[in-house]
Amino acid sequence: MIVSFLHDYIFIKTKKTGGTTVEVTLSASCGPKDIVTPLGPRDEIARAGSRPVCRNFASDPAIERGLLDAIARDDKKAYLRARKHSDFFAHMSAAEIRDKLAPDFWARAFKFTVERHPYEKAVSAAYFKYRPQKDKAFDAYLDDFLRAGTYSSWRFYTIDDSPAVDEFIRQETLLPDLKRIGARLGVPIPDELVRTKTKSRADKRPAREILNDRQKEIVYEFCRKEFDLLGYER
């Protein structure tokens, strides 16, 4: 999640939609007073090359120092403990972000997020969470995961069940959409994006070929509003 006072925008981060790629790209042009929430320890180091670029995410300097230290040591447990006490974190809902910012800034800031076809998002999230050594066979795990419905993004970018963003980037057209947003904000976007978190999905087939009809119906029921809002085909 990024709040840029320099460029007057708020990027609301969803899950398994390409949000980390967007964050990595946008953070390069953020100002010193902008809020840039931490990625996971290894991703945070990777996006800067050597040192974290996340900043202004905790009002208590000790919390911020502790989290940065945990990143430097690649200590996931210490990182998660520190993040619990941060004011801003990666997957905040629009309402949570709004309530922590000045009302006039929230009102004028350009707000955007990134979305993805629900089938792809669900399968990607399942593979990301799956641990072969600990969990059941993937087919059974996928079925249980889909029934939990946690892959829906609706809760992140809506307030009182209505979209609170001005525009959507689509994972399917990530680069041209991000370039369009960058042109509007005066933020440079490179011709090639750094892709992150792409190694966990073992089956590279389109999700439409992985899911059976019953599983597609489960995803549709949990993500019906996303299908309708963004016009994704079933």
PEGISUL-V838688 format. One record per helix or strand of 3 or more residues. SS is the DSSP state (H for helix, E for strand). FROM is the first residue (numbers start at 1). TO is the last residue. If there is no record, write none. Layout:
# PEGISUL-V838688
ss=SS from=FROM to=TO
ss=SS from=FROM to=TO
This chain:
# PEGISUL-V838688
ss=E from=2 to=4
ss=E from=9 to=12
ss=H from=19 to=27
ss=H from=41 to=48
ss=H from=61 to=72
ss=H from=76 to=84
ss=H from=94 to=99
ss=H from=103 to=108
ss=E from=110 to=115
ss=H from=118 to=129
ss=H from=138 to=148
ss=H from=154 to=157
ss=E from=167 to=170
ss=H from=171 to=185
ss=H from=207 to=210
ss=H from=213 to=222
ss=H from=224 to=230
